[in-house]
Amino acid sequence: MQSIQANNYPVHFNENGYEKLNQHINENKYSNLFIIVDSNTNEYCLPKLLSVLETELSIEIIEFEAGEINKNIETCIEIWKVLTELGADRKTLIINIGGGVVTDLGGFVASTFKRGVDFIHIPTTLLSMVDASVGGKNGVDLGNLKNQIGVINTPKMVLIDTQYLETVPQNEMRSGLAEMLKHGLIFDKAYWESFLDLNAIDFADFDALIYRSVEIKNNIVMQDPTEKNIRKALNFGHTLGHAIESYFLENENKTTLLHGEAIAVGMILESYISLRKNLITQEEYNQIKMTLKSIYDTIIFEENDIDPILELLIHDKKNEYGSIQYALIEGIGQIKINQSVENELILKAFQDYKS
């Protein structure tokens, strides 16, 4: 597979990636190498990486406990301390190997340590391959509010090795699939349609679907790296989806949702809003709702869940001048950004989701 040139960095695929990784390390005269992992990737993914690294550099492994709950500034402080104690300097290289929590947090740690050291992402989940590791967003959560603290800063490269997906549980694969479905809905109708019958997908060719997803996200990010305009398209499903995800994360009576599970709900709700604003047809909406509900379990919302979810929208990064800006779809495969939506319509969307 050909590499994709992103904004100041390449995305390499499979075995070709390790060759480029070793070449990069050996050409750049780094002082030492730190690898950030979580407790899952330390066990399942790190051994493969260590077996293919060809370097004389001293290598230190920094591990933190897996889970979104640890994607916070406290974890960063612990890692900054370890980096300092173990002699990291301006010429240190950090490799982040893991899912979105590891790449988001590891990229933020590297971007802020000594005003920024080089880092490389090796995403190991479907979600991080098609979304988190591409685009230069790095950051952590503030309490239950997602990605409130962060920077946009690009890695030296991203290396996508789909063999790591063999270690990923089925529900995590479904979570990543939500972002791929989103890429079709906002940018490429034919790509969306390739998922309408999951049973017909030849998963031997799944690499090509991942490649196309990365291509779509990269295409959008390249036009607008700092999210002033078209990059807002990638927020489709995420405005309400993030609020739902945060609410379920902080509420001890609720089962925590995976990112993709929350985003799938967000995409149904925001598609309904698109329908009511005459941006998509009833037929298109029915197709979206039916497809997403066939892949993801229906989430139960009680009457008293909705208000706290709406309150969480105030903290959304897309809140400008006190007004939440939505990215809605204008026909499948096209997007309309900077759309205001009244609460009454959001409540109707929840009613429709439940029906």
Secondary structure in CASP SS format (residue, H / E / C, confidence):
PFRMAT SS
TARGET T0000
AUTHOR 0000-0000-0000
METHOD secondary structure of the structure
MODEL  1
M C 1.00
Q C 1.00
S C 1.00
I E 1.00
Q E 1.00
A C 1.00
N C 1.00
N C 1.00
Y C 1.00
P E 1.00
V E 1.00
H E 1.00
F E 1.00
N H 1.00
E H 1.00
N H 1.00
G H 1.00
Y H 1.00
E H 1.00
K H 1.00
L H 1.00
N H 1.00
Q H 1.00
H H 1.00
I H 1.00
N H 1.00
E H 1.00
N C 1.00
K C 1.00
Y C 1.00
S C 1.00
N E 1.00
L E 1.00
F E 1.00
I E 1.00
I E 1.00
V E 1.00
D E 1.00
S H 1.00
N H 1.00
T H 1.00
N H 1.00
E H 1.00
Y H 1.00
C C 1.00
L H 1.00
P H 1.00
K H 1.00
L H 1.00
L H 1.00
S H 1.00
V H 1.00
L C 1.00
E C 1.00
T C 1.00
E C 1.00
L C 1.00
S C 1.00
I E 1.00
E E 1.00
I E 1.00
I E 1.00
E E 1.00
F E 1.00
E C 1.00
A C 1.00
G C 1.00
E H 1.00
I H 1.00
N H 1.00
K C 1.00
N C 1.00
I H 1.00
E H 1.00
T H 1.00
C H 1.00
I H 1.00
E H 1.00
I H 1.00
W H 1.00
K H 1.00
V H 1.00
L H 1.00
T H 1.00
E H 1.00
L C 1.00
G C 1.00
A C 1.00
D C 1.00
R C 1.00
K C 1.00
T E 1.00
L E 1.00
I E 1.00
I E 1.00
N E 1.00
I E 1.00
G E 1.00
G C 1.00
G H 1.00
V H 1.00
V H 1.00
T H 1.00
D H 1.00
L H 1.00
G H 1.00
G H 1.00
F H 1.00
V H 1.00
A H 1.00
S H 1.00
T H 1.00
F H 1.00
K H 1.00
R H 1.00
G C 1.00
V C 1.00
D E 1.00
F E 1.00
I E 1.00
H E 1.00
I E 1.00
P E 1.00
T C 1.00
T C 1.00
L H 1.00
L H 1.00
S H 1.00
M H 1.00
V H 1.00
D H 1.00
A H 1.00
S C 1.00
V C 1.00
G C 1.00
G C 1.00
K E 1.00
N E 1.00
G E 1.00
V E 1.00
D E 1.00
L E 1.00
G C 1.00
N C 1.00
L E 1.00
K E 1.00
N E 1.00
Q E 1.00
I E 1.00
G E 1.00
V E 1.00
I E 1.00
N C 1.00
T C 1.00
P C 1.00
K C 1.00
M E 1.00
V E 1.00
L E 1.00
I E 1.00
D C 1.00
T H 1.00
Q H 1.00
Y H 1.00
L H 1.00
E H 1.00
T H 1.00
V C 1.00
P C 1.00
Q H 1.00
N H 1.00
E H 1.00
M H 1.00
R H 1.00
S H 1.00
G H 1.00
L H 1.00
A H 1.00
E H 1.00
M H 1.00
L H 1.00
K H 1.00
H H 1.00
G H 1.00
L H 1.00
I H 1.00
F H 1.00
D C 1.00
K H 1.00
A H 1.00
Y H 1.00
W H 1.00
E H 1.00
S C 1.00
F C 1.00
L C 1.00
D C 1.00
L H 1.00
N H 1.00
A H 1.00
I C 1.00
D C 1.00
F H 1.00
A H 1.00
D H 1.00
F H 1.00
D H 1.00
A H 1.00
L H 1.00
I H 1.00
Y H 1.00
R H 1.00
S H 1.00
V H 1.00
E H 1.00
I H 1.00
K H 1.00
N H 1.00
N H 1.00
I H 1.00
V H 1.00
M H 1.00
Q H 1.00
D C 1.00
P C 1.00
T C 1.00
E C 1.00
K C 1.00
N C 1.00
I H 1.00
R H 1.00
K H 1.00
A H 1.00
L H 1.00
N H 1.00
F C 1.00
G C 1.00
H H 1.00
T H 1.00
L H 1.00
G H 1.00
H H 1.00
A H 1.00
I H 1.00
E H 1.00
S H 1.00
Y H 1.00
F H 1.00
L H 1.00
E H 1.00
N C 1.00
E C 1.00
N C 1.00
K C 1.00
T C 1.00
T C 1.00
L C 1.00
L C 1.00
H H 1.00
G H 1.00
E H 1.00
A H 1.00
I H 1.00
A H 1.00
V H 1.00
G H 1.00
M H 1.00
I H 1.00
L H 1.00
E H 1.00
S H 1.00
Y H 1.00
I H 1.00
S H 1.00
L H 1.00
R H 1.00
K C 1.00
N C 1.00
L C 1.00
I C 1.00
T C 1.00
Q H 1.00
E H 1.00
E H 1.00
Y H 1.00
N H 1.00
Q H 1.00
I H 1.00
K H 1.00
M H 1.00
T H 1.00
L H 1.00
K H 1.00
S H 1.00
I H 1.00
Y C 1.00
D C 1.00
T C 1.00
I C 1.00
I C 1.00
F C 1.00
E C 1.00
E H 1.00
N H 1.00
D H 1.00
I H 1.00
D H 1.00
P H 1.00
I H 1.00
L H 1.00
E H 1.00
L H 1.00
L H 1.00
I H 1.00
H H 1.00
D C 1.00
K C 1.00
K C 1.00
N E 1.00
E E 1.00
Y C 1.00
G C 1.00
S E 1.00
I E 1.00
Q C 1.00
Y E 1.00
A E 1.00
L E 1.00
I E 1.00
E C 1.00
G C 1.00
I C 1.00
G C 1.00
Q C 1.00
I E 1.00
K E 1.00
I E 1.00
N E 1.00
Q E 1.00
S C 1.00
V C 1.00
E C 1.00
N H 1.00
E H 1.00
L H 1.00
I H 1.00
L H 1.00
K H 1.00
A H 1.00
F H 1.00
Q H 1.00
D H 1.00
Y H 1.00
K H 1.00
S C 1.00
END
